[in-house]
């Protein structure tokens, strides 16, 4: 199966612990998903050049979206599941991650699972951001699995390559990551099989005409 790991930071360093802490987390996720022999690709917002004025992929005339935006849209559509890696900002998910994901319609993400991975340099590991991410990802259509990964004091847990620094607790961390990613792979496999049996987009067409399509019926 194919998984995308979205890195939710545009910082090129994280003082006082450079380089980027989030990149360590994303690399760790890639290592542990690969233990299941799945295809994994890291989506780093620093590799993307987005328009300064917000314009989502679905707002462009078909075939006219910028090449990078179209390429990522194709990858999102082809993926079987997603890992969302985010630090915590004001008890919420990363604005960089929300901004990136908001460029794409929910029809690209829907009927596939996601896993929430948060981190911090402090003691909470981004847990409060993770709570809000459940609502965001559910609305996006890629329902998050129940198991989450939160990494406090990440600079003491992971090396720059995404390996565990303390060998004494490495097995515990492997099991911790494994719980979330095993759930992700299970749901991704189940959803993929069901999509092959029944096209969900034919059962429940995406809203493409007008935002009012979301409105409940009005009784008179």
URBELZI-V347269 format. One record per residue. RES is the residue in three letters. SS is DSSP state (helix for helix, strand for strand, loop for the rest). PSI is psi as a letter, one per 20 degrees, with the letter a starting at -180 (* if undefined). Layout:
res:RES ss:SS psi:PSI
res:RES ss:SS psi:PSI
This chain:
res:UNK ss:loop psi:r
res:UNK ss:strand psi:p
res:UNK ss:strand psi:q
res:UNK ss:strand psi:p
res:UNK ss:strand psi:o
res:UNK ss:strand psi:o
res:UNK ss:strand psi:p
res:UNK ss:strand psi:l
res:UNK ss:loop psi:q
res:UNK ss:loop psi:j
res:UNK ss:loop psi:p
res:UNK ss:loop psi:i
res:UNK ss:loop psi:r
res:UNK ss:loop psi:n
res:UNK ss:loop psi:q
res:UNK ss:loop psi:k
res:UNK ss:loop psi:l
res:UNK ss:loop psi:q
res:UNK ss:loop psi:b
res:UNK ss:loop psi:p
res:UNK ss:helix psi:h
res:UNK ss:helix psi:h
res:UNK ss:helix psi:h
res:UNK ss:helix psi:g
res:UNK ss:helix psi:g
res:UNK ss:helix psi:g
res:UNK ss:helix psi:h
res:UNK ss:helix psi:g
res:UNK ss:helix psi:g
res:UNK ss:helix psi:g
res:UNK ss:helix psi:g
res:UNK ss:helix psi:h
res:UNK ss:helix psi:h
res:UNK ss:helix psi:h
res:UNK ss:loop psi:h
res:UNK ss:loop psi:j
res:UNK ss:loop psi:l
res:UNK ss:loop psi:q
res:UNK ss:strand psi:p
res:UNK ss:strand psi:p
res:UNK ss:strand psi:p
res:UNK ss:strand psi:p
res:UNK ss:strand psi:o
res:UNK ss:strand psi:o
res:UNK ss:helix psi:h
res:UNK ss:helix psi:i
res:UNK ss:helix psi:i
res:UNK ss:loop psi:q
res:UNK ss:loop psi:o
res:UNK ss:loop psi:q
res:UNK ss:loop psi:q
res:UNK ss:loop psi:h
res:UNK ss:loop psi:p
res:UNK ss:loop psi:p
res:UNK ss:loop psi:o
res:UNK ss:loop psi:r
res:UNK ss:helix psi:g
res:UNK ss:helix psi:i
res:UNK ss:helix psi:i
res:UNK ss:loop psi:q
res:UNK ss:loop psi:q
res:UNK ss:loop psi:p
res:UNK ss:loop psi:i
res:UNK ss:loop psi:j
res:UNK ss:loop psi:q
res:UNK ss:loop psi:q
res:UNK ss:helix psi:g
res:UNK ss:helix psi:h
res:UNK ss:helix psi:g
res:UNK ss:helix psi:h
res:UNK ss:helix psi:g
res:UNK ss:helix psi:h
res:UNK ss:helix psi:g
res:UNK ss:helix psi:h
res:UNK ss:helix psi:g
res:UNK ss:helix psi:g
res:UNK ss:helix psi:h
res:UNK ss:helix psi:i
res:UNK ss:loop psi:q
res:UNK ss:loop psi:i
res:UNK ss:strand psi:r
res:UNK ss:strand psi:q
res:UNK ss:strand psi:p
res:UNK ss:strand psi:o
res:UNK ss:strand psi:p
res:UNK ss:strand psi:p
res:UNK ss:loop psi:a
res:UNK ss:loop psi:p
res:UNK ss:strand psi:o
res:UNK ss:loop psi:l
res:UNK ss:loop psi:j
res:UNK ss:strand psi:r
res:UNK ss:loop psi:r
res:UNK ss:loop psi:p
res:UNK ss:helix psi:h
res:UNK ss:helix psi:g
res:UNK ss:helix psi:g
res:UNK ss:helix psi:g
res:UNK ss:helix psi:g
res:UNK ss:helix psi:g
res:UNK ss:helix psi:h
res:UNK ss:loop psi:i
res:UNK ss:loop psi:i
res:UNK ss:loop psi:q
res:UNK ss:loop psi:q
res:UNK ss:helix psi:h
res:UNK ss:helix psi:h
res:UNK ss:helix psi:h
res:UNK ss:helix psi:h
res:UNK ss:loop psi:q
res:UNK ss:loop psi:k
res:UNK ss:loop psi:q
res:UNK ss:strand psi:r
res:UNK ss:strand psi:r
res:UNK ss:strand psi:p
res:UNK ss:strand psi:p
res:UNK ss:strand psi:p
res:UNK ss:strand psi:r
res:UNK ss:strand psi:r
res:UNK ss:loop psi:r
res:UNK ss:loop psi:i
res:UNK ss:loop psi:a
res:UNK ss:loop psi:i
res:UNK ss:loop psi:i
res:UNK ss:loop psi:j
res:UNK ss:loop psi:j
res:UNK ss:helix psi:h
res:UNK ss:helix psi:h
res:UNK ss:helix psi:h
res:UNK ss:helix psi:h
res:UNK ss:helix psi:g
res:UNK ss:helix psi:h
res:UNK ss:helix psi:h
res:UNK ss:helix psi:g
res:UNK ss:helix psi:g
res:UNK ss:helix psi:g
res:UNK ss:helix psi:h
res:UNK ss:helix psi:g
res:UNK ss:helix psi:h
res:UNK ss:helix psi:i
res:UNK ss:loop psi:i
res:UNK ss:loop psi:n
res:UNK ss:loop psi:p
res:UNK ss:strand psi:q
res:UNK ss:loop psi:r
res:UNK ss:loop psi:h
res:UNK ss:loop psi:p
res:UNK ss:loop psi:r
res:UNK ss:strand psi:p
res:UNK ss:strand psi:p
res:UNK ss:strand psi:o
res:UNK ss:loop psi:q
res:UNK ss:loop psi:l
res:UNK ss:helix psi:h
res:UNK ss:helix psi:i
res:UNK ss:helix psi:i
res:UNK ss:helix psi:g
res:UNK ss:strand psi:q
res:UNK ss:loop psi:r
res:UNK ss:loop psi:h
res:UNK ss:loop psi:i
res:UNK ss:loop psi:j
res:UNK ss:loop psi:q
res:UNK ss:strand psi:p
res:UNK ss:loop psi:h
res:UNK ss:loop psi:o
res:UNK ss:helix psi:h
res:UNK ss:helix psi:h
res:UNK ss:helix psi:j
res:UNK ss:helix psi:g
res:UNK ss:helix psi:h
res:UNK ss:helix psi:g
res:UNK ss:helix psi:h
res:UNK ss:helix psi:g
res:UNK ss:helix psi:h
res:UNK ss:helix psi:g
res:UNK ss:helix psi:g
res:UNK ss:helix psi:h
res:UNK ss:helix psi:g
res:UNK ss:helix psi:g
res:UNK ss:helix psi:h
res:UNK ss:helix psi:g
res:UNK ss:helix psi:g
res:UNK ss:helix psi:g
res:UNK ss:helix psi:h
res:UNK ss:helix psi:g
res:UNK ss:helix psi:h
res:UNK ss:helix psi:g
res:UNK ss:helix psi:g
res:UNK ss:helix psi:g
res:UNK ss:helix psi:h
res:UNK ss:helix psi:g
res:UNK ss:helix psi:g
res:UNK ss:helix psi:h
res:UNK ss:helix psi:h
res:UNK ss:helix psi:h
res:UNK ss:helix psi:g
res:UNK ss:loop psi:p
res:UNK ss:loop psi:o
res:UNK ss:helix psi:h
res:UNK ss:helix psi:i
res:UNK ss:helix psi:h
res:UNK ss:helix psi:g
res:UNK ss:loop psi:n
res:UNK ss:loop psi:q
res:UNK ss:loop psi:q
res:UNK ss:loop psi:o
res:UNK ss:loop psi:i
res:UNK ss:loop psi:g
res:UNK ss:loop psi:q
res:UNK ss:helix psi:h
res:UNK ss:helix psi:i
res:UNK ss:helix psi:h
res:UNK ss:helix psi:i
res:UNK ss:loop psi:q
res:UNK ss:loop psi:q
res:UNK ss:loop psi:q
res:UNK ss:loop psi:p
res:UNK ss:loop psi:q
res:UNK ss:loop psi:*
